[in-house]
């Protein structure tokens, strides 16, 4: 499982600390390891079809007992129907062993599924369902006929009354009709109840099986989580249930422990190898909703791997989270009056306070107007996006202008430099979006997401990069970044995008114009701030 580099590495400095796996630039040794794994994958013709659909792989640079440097490789989940392949580290726990408790219990659950399927497709069940439908239909038909008959009789009694008919006799006839209607209702109710009882008896047996399936599945999943006993550099061991007990979700998500990162770390500890650095890359086509670029490096997932790796890295010297170490320039004021101030927010600055400790525009405004005003952020820009951010100086101004943002009467445009060339001159992208819950703060395209619409215009093409102006109609988180990178959008990420693209010195996205109606004067205000790129 331990691989030696094919190219010389003696001149490459080793990393001082282990990679912070949730936001990183891969070390040169990690990149070289990934290139060797990618060459190996390219040779495996029997995997080509499966790999083309996309899979995450990982590499870990390690030092052995003899102080020799090598690397490990892993894949997330299964590959070619197995979780064991000679080139890659083994799973933390192999649930696919034929004689394992998991496969045995999974077989029992499969038998229950077959029982449920047999019962729901049986002649007896189908006949009971159809009988209930027929009885209800016959009851409705009988009621409709009775109501029509009663209406005709009612009209006849009305005509008889106008001709001076016997009122007492007509009243008795009306009472008789009402009594007949009640008898018919009771008769229909009894027939439907009998048919329903017949079906309920059959459904009760099916429901008992479904409940047994739910109970056994839930227990099997928890038993499986307990079999994933993970180690850290301090020599401590915890199972998945213990690791996730202190997290907000408390219960491990399905598939926890099966990603590349934990597999690599566990194998290193089990074989007395010292982890030095790691990286994960995507191989193949992007999933339908997510944005993954073939060959690009990606951070470990947050919902499954962050709690696991945070425990497993205890005892290692780990890089600081780079997102907490960002130093940003002070914003520049580009327009101001007694109600509002518009700033050029630098890339890297947060719009509002965050947990990372990185300076925010909100803090800047509170410091600048301390003691005199109560500044409030009206809208937001991504931390990586630079450009126009308008801030209200008091609550009334905030409410008045925020209403325009809600009604979409504020006009905005952004300029971006794309990491590639597009052929479309202009158009509209309409891709609904929602949070990728397993990989916060990533967003994904999903049919159950919120509407997200972007208009765009190609400005020019320079040296293999397209310069584009975006006009966002909606304002979803990462909307322009996702609409740029997604294959159903422009299919080309914004240059420097470290979430949906390759990354770089900065994200080349800038809020360049903003236009609104001043709530006091009614004047249309247009603010411009040209991008530096």
C-alpha positions in Angstrom: 0.0 0.0 0.0 3.0 2.3 0.6 4.2 3.7 -2.7 7.6 5.2 -3.5 7.9 8.1 -5.8 9.0 7.4 -9.3 10.6 10.8 -9.7 13.4 12.1 -7.4 12.1 14.1 -4.4 15.3 14.6 -2.4 15.5 18.3 -3.3 11.9 19.0 -2.2 11.5 20.4 1.3 9.1 18.4 3.5 6.1 20.2 5.0 6.5 21.7 8.5 3.0 20.8 9.5 0.3 18.5 8.3 -2.2 19.8 5.8 -5.3 21.6 7.1 -7.7 19.4 5.0 -10.7 21.7 4.9 -8.9 24.5 3.0 -5.5 24.1 1.5 -3.1 24.3 -1.4 -1.6 20.9 -2.0 2.1 20.5 -1.2 4.3 19.7 -4.1 4.8 16.1 -2.8 1.0 15.7 -2.6 0.7 16.9 -6.2 3.3 14.5 -7.4 1.6 11.6 -5.5 -1.7 12.6 -7.1 -0.1 12.6 -10.6 1.1 9.1 -10.0 -2.3 7.9 -8.9 -3.9 9.6 -11.9 -1.5 7.8 -14.2 -2.4 4.5 -12.6 -6.1 5.2 -13.1 -5.6 6.1 -16.7 -4.1 2.6 -17.2 -7.1 0.8 -15.7 -9.2 0.3 -18.8 -11.7 -2.0 -16.9 -12.6 0.9 -14.6 -12.9 3.6 -17.4 -16.7 3.6 -17.6 -17.2 3.8 -13.8 -14.4 6.4 -13.4 -15.9 8.6 -16.1 -18.9 9.1 -13.9 -16.7 10.7 -11.3 -15.1 9.7 -8.0 -13.0 11.4 -5.2 -9.5 10.1 -4.6 -7.0 11.0 -1.9 -3.3 10.8 -1.4 -1.2 11.1 1.8 2.5 11.8 2.0 4.0 9.8 4.8 7.3 8.9 6.5 8.1 5.3 7.5 10.2 3.9 10.4 13.4 4.3 8.3 12.6 8.0 7.7 11.9 7.2 4.0 9.2 9.2 2.2 6.4 7.6 0.3 2.7 8.1 -0.3 -0.6 6.3 0.2 -3.7 6.4 -2.1 -7.4 5.9 -1.4 -10.8 6.3 -3.0 -14.1 7.3 -1.4 -16.7 4.6 -1.1 -16.4 1.6 -3.3 -14.7 1.1 -6.7 -15.7 -1.6 -9.2 -18.1 -3.2 -6.7 -15.4 -3.6 -4.0 -13.8 -1.5 -1.3 -10.5 -3.4 -1.6 -7.9 -2.9 -4.4 -4.2 -3.7 -4.1 -3.0 -0.2 -5.1 -5.2 1.5 -2.5 -5.4 1.4 1.3 -8.1 -0.9 2.7 -11.4 0.3 4.2 -11.4 1.2 7.9 -14.1 -1.5 8.3 -14.9 -3.9 5.5 -18.7 -4.3 5.5 -18.7 -6.2 2.3 -17.2 -9.4 3.7 -19.7 -12.2 3.0 -19.6 -13.7 6.5 -19.7 -10.2 8.2 -22.6 -9.4 10.5 -23.5 -6.5 8.2 -23.9 -8.6 5.1 -25.9 -11.2 7.1 -28.3 -8.7 8.5 -28.5 -6.9 5.2 -29.6 -10.2 3.7 -32.4 -10.5 6.4 -33.6 -7.0 5.5 -33.5 -8.0 1.8 -35.8 -10.9 2.7 -38.2 -8.6 4.5 -38.2 -6.4 1.4 -39.1 -9.4 -0.7 -41.9 -10.3 1.7 -43.3 -6.8 1.5 -43.1 -6.9 -2.3 -44.8 -10.3 -2.4 -47.6 -9.2 -0.2 -48.3 -5.9 -2.0 -48.3 -7.6 -5.4 -50.4 -10.6 -4.3 -53.8 -11.3 -5.9 -55.4 -11.1 -2.5 -54.0 -7.6 -1.8 -54.7 -6.3 -5.3 -58.3 -7.7 -5.2 -58.8 -6.1 -1.7 -57.6 -2.7 -3.0 -59.8 -3.0 -6.1 -62.8 -4.1 -4.0 -62.5 -1.1 -1.8 -62.4 1.2 -4.8 -65.4 -0.5 -6.4 -67.5 -0.3 -3.2 -66.6 3.5 -2.9 -67.5 4.1 -6.5 -70.8 2.2 -6.2 -71.6 4.1 -3.0 -71.0 7.4 -4.8 -73.1 6.3 -7.7 -76.0 5.2 -5.5 -75.8 8.5 -3.5 -75.8 10.5 -6.8 -78.9 8.6 -8.0 -80.7 9.0 -4.7 -79.9 12.8 -4.6 -81.3 13.1 -8.2 -84.4 11.2 -7.2 -84.9 13.3 -4.1 -84.5 16.5 -6.1 -87.2 15.4 -8.6 -89.6 14.4 -5.7 -88.9 17.7 -4.0 -89.8 19.6 -7.1 -93.0 17.5 -7.5 -94.0 18.3 -3.9 -93.4 22.0 -4.5 -95.7 21.9 -7.5 -98.3 20.0 -5.5 -98.2 22.6 -2.7 -98.8 25.4 -5.2 -101.9 23.5 -6.5 -103.2 23.1 -2.9 -102.1 19.5 -2.3 -102.4 17.8 1.1 -99.6 19.5 3.2 -99.5 16.7 5.8 -99.1 14.0 3.1 -96.4 16.0 1.4 -94.6 16.4 4.7 -94.7 12.7 5.3 -93.2 12.1 1.8 -90.4 14.5 2.6 -89.6 12.8 5.8 -89.7 9.4 4.1 -87.2 10.6 1.5 -84.8 11.9 4.2 -85.1 8.6 6.1 -84.3 6.7 2.9 -81.2 8.9 2.4 -80.0 8.2 5.9 -80.5 4.4 5.4 -78.5 4.5 2.2 -75.7 6.4 3.9 -75.6 3.8 6.7 -75.7 1.0 4.2 -72.8 2.5 2.1 -70.8 3.2 5.3 -71.1 -0.4 6.4 -70.1 -1.8 3.0 -67.1 0.6 2.8 -66.1 -0.2 6.4 -66.1 -4.0 5.6 -64.0 -3.5 2.5 -61.6 -1.2 4.4 -61.3 -3.7 7.2 -60.4 -6.4 4.8 -57.7 -4.2 3.2 -56.5 -3.0 6.6 -55.9 -6.5 7.8 -53.6 -7.1 4.9 -51.9 -3.7 5.3 -51.3 -4.4 9.0 -49.2 -7.3 8.1 -47.3 -5.3 5.6 -46.8 -2.4 8.1 -45.5 -4.8 10.7 -42.9 -5.9 8.2 -42.0 -2.3 7.3 -41.6 -1.4 11.0 -39.4 -4.4 11.5 -37.4 -3.3 8.5 -37.0 0.3 9.9 -36.0 -1.0 13.3 -33.5 -3.5 12.0 -32.0 -1.0 9.5 -31.6 1.7 12.2 -29.9 -0.8 14.5 -27.7 -2.2 11.8 -26.6 1.3 10.9 -25.7 2.2 14.5 -23.9 -1.2 14.9 -21.9 -0.5 11.8 -20.9 3.0 13.0 -19.6 1.3 16.2 -17.4 -1.0 14.1 -15.6 2.1 12.7 -13.0 2.5 15.4 -10.8 5.4 14.5 -7.4 6.3 15.8 -5.5 9.6 16.3 -1.8 10.5 16.7 -2.2 10.4 20.5 -3.0 6.7 20.4 -6.6 7.3 21.3 -9.5 5.4 19.7 -13.1 6.4 19.3 -15.9 4.9 17.2 -18.1 7.0 14.9 -20.9 7.2 17.5 -18.5 8.6 20.1 -17.0 11.1 17.6 -20.3 12.5 16.4 -22.0 12.5 19.9 -20.8 16.0 20.6 -21.6 17.4 17.1 -24.9 19.2 16.2 -26.1 16.2 14.2 -25.2 13.8 17.1 -25.6 10.8 14.8 -23.1 10.0 12.0 -24.4 10.6 8.5 -24.6 7.6 6.2 -21.3 6.8 4.6 -19.2 8.3 7.4 -15.7 6.8 7.6 -15.8 5.7 4.0 -14.2 8.8 2.4 -10.6 8.8 1.3 -9.2 11.1 4.1 -10.1 8.9 7.1 -9.0 5.7 5.2 -5.6 7.3 4.6 -5.2 8.5 8.2 -6.3 5.2 9.7 -3.9 3.1 7.5 -1.0 5.4 8.4 -1.6 5.0 12.1 -2.1 1.3 11.9 1.2 0.8 10.0 3.4 3.2 12.0 3.6 5.8 9.2 3.8 9.5 10.0 1.3 11.6 8.1 3.1 14.6 6.5 0.5 16.0 4.0 -2.6 15.1 2.1 -4.8 16.1 -0.8 -8.0 14.9 -2.4 -8.9 15.2 -6.1 -11.9 14.6 -8.3 -11.6 12.2 -11.3 -14.3 12.1 -14.0 -17.4 14.0 -14.8 -19.1 16.3 -12.4 -22.1 15.0 -10.6 -25.4 16.4 -11.8 -26.0 19.0 -9.1 -22.5 19.5 -7.7 -19.6 21.3 -9.4 -16.5 19.2 -9.6 -13.7 19.7 -12.1 -11.8 16.7 -13.4 -8.4 16.6 -11.8 -9.0 19.5 -9.4 -8.2 19.3 -5.7 -10.9 19.7 -3.1 -11.2 20.0 0.6 -12.5 17.2 2.8 -16.3 17.2 3.2 -17.6 19.0 6.3 -20.6 16.9 7.4 -18.8 13.5 7.4 -15.1 14.1 7.4 -14.6 17.3 9.5 -15.6 15.7 12.9 -13.7 12.5 12.0 -10.5 14.1 10.8 -10.5 16.7 13.6 -10.3 13.8 16.0 -7.8 11.8 14.0 -5.5 14.8 13.6 -5.2 15.3 17.4 -1.5 14.8 18.2 -0.3 16.0 14.8 1.2 19.4 14.2 -1.4 20.8 11.8 -1.4 23.9 9.7 -3.6 26.7 10.9 -6.9 27.2 9.1 -5.9 29.7 6.4 -9.3 31.3 6.5 -8.6 32.6 10.0 -5.3 34.2 9.0 -6.5 36.4 6.2 -5.3 40.0 6.5 -7.4 42.4 4.4 -7.0 46.0 3.4 -9.3 48.7 4.7 -12.3 49.5 2.4 -12.4 52.6 0.3 -15.4 55.0 0.6 -16.6 55.7 -2.9 -19.9 57.5 -2.2 -21.6 58.8 0.9 -24.5 61.0 2.2 -26.2 61.4 5.5 -28.1 58.1 5.1 -25.8 55.7 3.3 -22.2 55.0 2.6 -20.9 52.9 -0.3 -17.6 51.2 0.0 -15.3 49.2 -2.2 -15.0 46.0 -0.1 -11.7 44.4 -0.7 -11.5 40.7 -1.6 -11.1 38.6 1.6 -13.1 40.9 3.9 -16.3 39.5 5.3 -19.5 41.5 4.8 -20.8 40.7 8.4 -19.1 39.2 11.4 -18.1 35.6 11.2 -16.6 32.9 13.5 -13.2 33.0 11.7 -12.2 36.3 13.2 -11.5 37.8 9.8 -12.3 41.6 9.7 -15.7 42.5 8.3 -17.3 45.5 6.7 -19.8 45.5 9.5 -17.0 46.0 12.1 -15.3 48.7 10.0 -18.6 50.7 9.8 -19.3 50.3 13.5 -15.8 51.6 14.3 -15.9 54.5 11.8 -19.3 55.8 13.0 -19.0 54.8 16.7 -21.1 56.9 19.0 -22.9 58.9 16.4 -24.7 56.4 14.1 -25.8 52.8 14.0 -24.6 51.4 10.7 -26.4 48.3 9.3 -25.4 46.0 6.4 -28.2 46.0 3.8 -26.9 43.3 1.4 -23.8 41.1 1.3 -20.9 40.2 -1.0 -19.1 36.8 -0.7 -15.9 37.1 1.3 -13.8 36.5 -1.8 -15.7 39.0 -3.9 -14.6 42.7 -4.1 -16.6 45.7 -5.0 -19.5 47.9 -4.1 -21.2 47.3 -0.7 -23.7 49.8 0.5 -24.3 50.3 4.2 -27.2 52.2 5.9 -26.2 54.6 8.7 -29.4 54.1 10.7 -32.4 51.8 11.0 -34.9 53.9 8.9 -32.5 54.1 6.0 -31.8 50.4 6.2 -35.5 49.5 6.1 -36.2 51.8 3.2 -33.5 50.6 0.9 -33.7 46.9 1.9 -37.3 47.0 0.6 -35.8 47.8 -2.9 -33.5 44.9 -2.6 -36.4 42.6 -1.7 -38.4 43.9 -4.6 -35.4 43.6 -7.0 -35.6 47.2 -8.1 -31.9 47.6 -7.2 -29.8 47.1 -10.4 -26.4 45.5 -9.9 -23.7 44.3 -12.3 -20.5 42.4 -11.7 -17.4 41.9 -13.8 -15.6 38.5 -13.8 -12.6 37.0 -15.5 -13.3 33.4 -16.4 -10.7 30.6 -16.3 -11.3 29.8 -19.9 -13.0 31.0 -23.1 -16.8 30.9 -23.7 -18.4 31.2 -27.1 -21.8 32.6 -26.0 -22.0 36.4 -26.5 -24.8 36.9 -24.0 -27.7 35.0 -22.4 -29.6 34.1 -19.3 -28.8 31.3 -16.8 -31.7 29.9 -14.8 -30.5 27.1 -12.4 -32.2 26.7 -9.0 -29.7 26.4 -6.1 -29.5 25.3 -2.5 -26.9 24.6 0.1 -24.8 21.4 -0.3 -25.4 20.2 3.2 -22.5 17.7 3.2 -20.0 20.3 2.0 -20.8 23.7 3.5 -20.5 26.5 2.3 -20.6 24.9 -1.2 -23.9 25.5 -3.1 -25.4 23.1 -5.6 -27.9 23.1 -8.5 -31.0 21.2 -7.4 -34.6 21.0 -8.6 -35.7 21.6 -5.0 -33.5 24.7 -4.7 -34.5 28.4 -4.8 -34.9 30.2 -8.1 -31.6 31.7 -9.3 -31.4 33.8 -12.5 -28.3 35.5 -14.0 -28.0 37.4 -17.2 -24.6 37.8 -18.7 -22.7 39.5 -21.5 -19.3 38.6 -23.0 -17.1 41.8 -22.9 -13.9 40.5 -24.4 -11.5 37.5 -24.6 -7.9 38.0 -23.4 -5.2 35.4 -23.4 -7.4 32.4 -22.9 -9.8 34.1 -20.4 -13.2 35.6 -21.1 -14.2 38.9 -19.4 -17.9 38.8 -18.6 -20.4 41.2 -17.1 -23.0 39.5 -14.9 -26.5 41.0 -14.1 -27.9 38.9 -11.2 -31.7 39.0 -11.1 -31.7 37.0 -7.9 -29.1 37.1 -5.1 -28.4 33.6 -4.0 -25.2 32.7 -2.1 -22.4 31.9 -4.6 -24.9 32.4 -7.5 -22.5 33.9 -10.0 -19.7 31.4 -9.1 -22.1 28.4 -9.5 -23.7 29.7 -12.7 -20.2 30.3 -14.2 -18.8 26.9 -13.2 -21.8 24.5 -13.7 -21.9 22.6 -16.9 -25.5 23.8 -17.6 -24.4 27.4 -17.0 -21.3 28.8 -18.7 -19.3 25.6 -17.9 -16.2 27.8 -17.0 -15.4 28.7 -13.4 -14.3 32.2 -12.4 -10.6 32.6 -12.3 -9.2 32.1 -8.8 -12.4 30.3 -7.5 -11.1 28.0 -4.8 -14.5 26.3 -4.3 -15.8 25.7 -7.8 -12.6 26.1 -9.8 -8.8 25.8 -9.3 -8.1 28.6 -6.9 -5.4 31.3 -7.0 -4.3 34.5 -5.5 -7.9 35.9 -5.5 -11.3 35.4 -6.9 -11.6 37.5 -10.1 -15.2 38.7 -9.4 -16.0 42.4 -8.6 -19.3 44.2 -7.9 -18.8 47.1 -10.3 -22.1 49.0 -10.5 -25.1 49.5 -8.2 -28.1 51.6 -8.9 -31.0 52.4 -6.6 -33.7 55.0 -5.9 -32.8 57.2 -3.0 -35.7 56.8 -0.4 -35.6 60.5 0.6 -35.0 62.4 -2.7 -36.4 59.9 -5.1 -33.3 60.5 -7.2 -31.9 57.5 -9.1 -28.4 56.9 -7.7 -25.8 55.0 -9.7 -22.5 54.1 -8.1 -19.6 52.7 -10.1 -16.3 51.2 -9.0 -14.1 49.7 -11.7 -12.4 46.4 -11.2 -8.6 46.4 -10.8 -8.3 43.4 -13.1 
